[in-house]
């Protein structure tokens, strides 16, 4: 009986979670918006001490989006995903996949692969929260999402993730884990939601490159960039 009750609760939690993510995706599809994102990083040993932070901005218009964070900029439409690595002067071109076109499906499959142990849902005066606890041994330990109770937009997302997943290539996992602990805390704060005022050519690949046969040439604004192709038959 206990097993049956636990199975039924897990199924109900999954349905509630999926419905919440569906509502969020529909919300983004219905409106053209822009908002700011701020990431902070801390160790699980000292959660109140911010070790690093990054700020960026995301604009969304249906299937089109433009994302900027530090020295990386990404623009996507139904035909291309264009990623600029500004410090290295690299333009990386790829095709949108089925997952990138449907981010809800991508997120849902990722969560299922991580192995959700259980979910909890909370309602507060200004926001609603979802907390997902994952099965032991995975990359993620816990994830929490807070949604504005009036607008439905995310306010914060908080991940507890293995420290080794955030390391630079030249960092030794054992040394960093010993100093900062097995898990790190990544907090994402979303703010300044506002209607998107799209600039001319904002999502148009012609603003970034032109194609002659099988060759891709960067636009004049990016003439010092090297172009790398990430998808076959682009």
C-alpha positions as CSV (number, residue, x, y, z in Angstrom):
1,X,0.0,0.0,0.0
2,X,2.9,2.4,0.9
3,X,4.5,1.6,-2.5
4,X,1.2,2.3,-4.4
5,X,0.7,5.6,-2.5
6,X,4.3,6.7,-3.3
7,X,3.9,5.8,-7.0
8,X,0.6,7.7,-7.2
9,X,2.2,10.8,-5.5
10,X,5.2,10.6,-7.9
11,X,2.8,10.5,-10.9
12,X,0.8,13.4,-9.6
13,X,4.0,15.4,-9.0
14,X,5.2,14.7,-12.5
15,X,1.9,15.8,-14.0
16,X,1.9,19.1,-11.9
17,X,5.5,19.7,-12.9
18,X,4.9,19.1,-16.6
19,X,1.8,21.3,-16.6
20,X,3.7,24.1,-14.9
21,X,6.5,23.9,-17.5
22,X,3.9,23.9,-20.3
23,X,2.3,27.0,-18.9
24,X,5.7,28.7,-18.8
25,X,6.5,27.8,-22.4
26,X,3.1,29.1,-23.6
27,X,3.7,32.3,-21.7
28,X,6.9,32.9,-23.6
29,X,5.4,32.0,-26.9
30,X,2.5,34.4,-26.5
31,X,4.6,37.5,-25.7
32,X,7.7,39.1,-27.1
33,X,9.8,40.0,-24.1
34,X,13.2,40.8,-22.8
35,X,14.7,40.4,-19.4
36,X,18.0,40.5,-17.5
37,X,19.7,37.5,-15.9
38,X,22.2,37.5,-13.1
39,X,24.1,34.3,-12.1
40,X,25.9,33.9,-8.7
41,X,28.0,31.0,-7.6
42,X,28.7,29.8,-4.1
43,X,29.9,26.6,-2.5
44,X,27.5,24.3,-0.5
45,X,30.0,24.7,2.4
46,X,29.5,28.5,2.5
47,X,26.3,29.3,0.7
48,X,26.2,32.9,1.9
49,X,29.6,33.7,0.3
50,X,29.4,34.7,-3.4
51,X,32.4,33.3,-5.2
52,X,31.6,34.7,-8.7
53,X,28.8,36.3,-10.7
54,X,27.8,36.9,-14.3
55,X,25.2,39.2,-15.8
56,X,23.4,39.0,-19.2
57,X,20.2,39.6,-21.1
58,X,17.7,37.5,-23.1
59,X,15.3,38.6,-25.7
60,X,12.6,36.2,-26.9
61,X,10.2,36.5,-29.9
62,X,8.4,33.2,-30.5
63,X,11.0,30.7,-31.8
64,X,13.6,33.5,-32.1
65,X,15.9,34.5,-29.3
66,X,19.0,36.6,-28.6
67,X,21.1,35.8,-25.6
68,X,24.1,37.8,-24.4
69,X,26.4,36.8,-21.4
70,X,29.9,38.2,-20.9
71,X,31.9,37.5,-24.0
72,X,29.4,35.1,-25.5
73,X,26.4,36.1,-27.7
74,X,23.9,33.7,-29.2
75,X,21.1,34.4,-31.8
76,X,18.7,31.8,-33.0
77,X,15.9,31.7,-35.6
78,X,14.1,28.8,-37.3
79,X,17.1,28.3,-39.6
80,X,20.3,28.9,-37.7
81,X,21.8,29.2,-34.2
82,X,24.7,31.7,-34.4
83,X,27.1,31.8,-31.5
84,X,29.7,34.5,-31.2
85,X,32.7,33.9,-28.9
86,X,33.9,37.5,-28.9
87,X,37.2,37.1,-27.1
88,X,38.3,34.4,-29.5
89,X,36.7,36.1,-32.5
90,X,34.9,32.9,-33.5
91,X,31.4,32.6,-35.1
92,X,29.9,29.1,-34.6
93,X,27.0,28.1,-36.9
94,X,24.6,25.2,-36.3
95,X,21.1,24.1,-37.2
96,X,18.3,24.3,-34.6
97,X,17.4,20.8,-33.5
98,X,14.0,19.5,-32.5
99,X,15.0,20.0,-28.9
100,X,16.1,23.6,-29.3
101,X,12.9,24.4,-31.1
102,X,10.9,22.8,-28.3
103,X,12.8,23.8,-25.1
104,X,10.0,22.4,-22.9
105,X,10.6,18.9,-24.3
106,X,14.4,19.3,-23.9
107,X,14.0,20.4,-20.3
108,X,11.5,17.7,-19.5
109,X,13.7,14.9,-21.0
110,X,16.7,16.3,-19.1
111,X,14.9,16.3,-15.8
112,X,13.7,12.7,-16.4
113,X,17.3,11.6,-17.2
114,X,18.6,13.2,-14.1
115,X,16.2,11.1,-12.1
116,X,13.8,13.1,-10.0
117,X,13.3,11.5,-6.6
118,X,10.5,13.8,-5.5
119,X,9.0,17.3,-6.0
120,X,7.4,19.8,-3.6
121,X,5.2,22.7,-4.4
122,X,4.7,25.9,-2.4
123,X,2.5,28.9,-2.6
124,X,3.5,32.2,-1.0
125,X,2.2,35.8,-1.1
126,X,4.2,36.9,-4.2
127,X,5.4,33.7,-5.8
128,X,4.9,30.0,-6.2
129,X,7.8,27.6,-5.9
130,X,8.8,24.2,-7.2
131,X,11.6,22.2,-5.6
132,X,12.9,19.1,-7.3
133,X,15.2,16.7,-5.4
134,X,17.2,14.3,-7.5
135,X,18.3,10.7,-6.9
136,X,21.7,10.3,-5.2
137,X,24.8,10.0,-7.4
138,X,23.7,12.3,-10.2
139,X,25.0,15.7,-11.4
140,X,22.3,17.6,-9.7
141,X,21.3,17.3,-6.1
142,X,18.4,19.8,-6.0
143,X,16.7,22.4,-8.2
144,X,14.3,25.1,-7.1
145,X,12.2,27.5,-9.3
146,X,10.3,30.5,-8.0
147,X,7.6,31.9,-10.3
148,X,5.9,35.3,-9.9
149,X,2.3,34.6,-8.7
150,X,0.9,37.4,-10.9
151,X,2.8,37.1,-14.1
152,X,3.9,33.5,-14.0
153,X,7.5,34.5,-15.1
154,X,10.5,33.0,-13.3
155,X,12.0,35.1,-10.6
156,X,14.8,32.8,-9.5
157,X,16.2,29.4,-10.2
158,X,18.6,27.7,-7.8
159,X,20.7,24.6,-8.7
160,X,22.8,22.5,-6.4
161,X,25.2,20.9,-8.8
162,X,28.5,18.9,-8.5
163,X,31.4,21.3,-8.2
164,X,33.4,19.5,-10.8
165,X,30.8,20.4,-13.5
166,X,31.8,24.1,-13.1
167,X,35.6,23.7,-13.4
168,X,37.7,25.2,-16.1
169,X,39.7,22.7,-18.2
170,X,43.0,23.4,-16.3
171,X,41.5,23.0,-12.8
172,X,42.0,19.8,-10.8
173,X,38.7,18.3,-9.5
174,X,40.1,16.9,-6.3
175,X,41.7,20.2,-5.2
176,X,38.7,22.3,-5.9
177,X,36.3,19.8,-4.3
178,X,38.4,19.6,-1.2
179,X,38.4,23.4,-0.8
180,X,34.8,24.2,-1.8
181,X,32.9,20.9,-1.2
182,X,31.3,18.3,-3.4
183,X,28.4,20.6,-4.5
184,X,28.2,24.1,-5.7
185,X,25.1,26.4,-5.7
186,X,24.2,28.3,-8.8
187,X,21.5,31.0,-8.4
188,X,19.9,32.7,-11.4
189,X,17.9,35.8,-10.8
190,X,15.5,37.2,-13.6
191,X,14.5,40.8,-13.5
192,X,13.4,43.8,-15.5
193,X,10.8,42.0,-17.7
194,X,9.6,44.3,-20.4
195,X,8.1,44.1,-23.9
196,X,10.6,43.5,-26.6
197,X,11.3,46.3,-29.1
198,X,13.0,44.2,-31.8
199,X,15.7,46.0,-33.8
200,X,15.9,45.6,-37.5
201,X,17.7,42.4,-38.5
202,X,17.9,41.4,-34.9
203,X,17.3,37.7,-35.7
204,X,18.3,37.7,-39.3
205,X,21.3,35.6,-40.2
206,X,22.3,38.0,-42.9
207,X,23.3,40.5,-40.2
208,X,26.0,38.0,-39.3
209,X,27.1,36.1,-42.5
210,X,26.4,35.4,-46.1
211,X,26.6,32.1,-47.9
212,X,28.2,31.5,-51.3
213,X,27.7,27.9,-52.3
214,X,29.1,26.0,-49.4
215,X,31.2,28.8,-48.1
216,X,30.1,31.1,-45.3
217,X,31.6,34.6,-45.1
218,X,31.2,36.8,-42.0
219,X,29.4,40.1,-42.4
220,X,31.4,43.3,-42.4
221,X,30.8,43.9,-38.7
222,X,32.4,40.5,-38.0
223,X,35.0,40.4,-40.8
224,X,37.8,39.5,-38.2
225,X,35.9,36.4,-37.0
226,X,36.6,32.8,-38.1
227,X,33.5,30.8,-39.0
228,X,33.2,27.3,-37.8
229,X,30.4,24.9,-39.0
230,X,28.8,22.8,-36.3
231,X,26.1,21.0,-38.3
232,X,26.3,18.9,-41.4
233,X,24.3,20.0,-44.5
234,X,24.0,23.5,-43.1
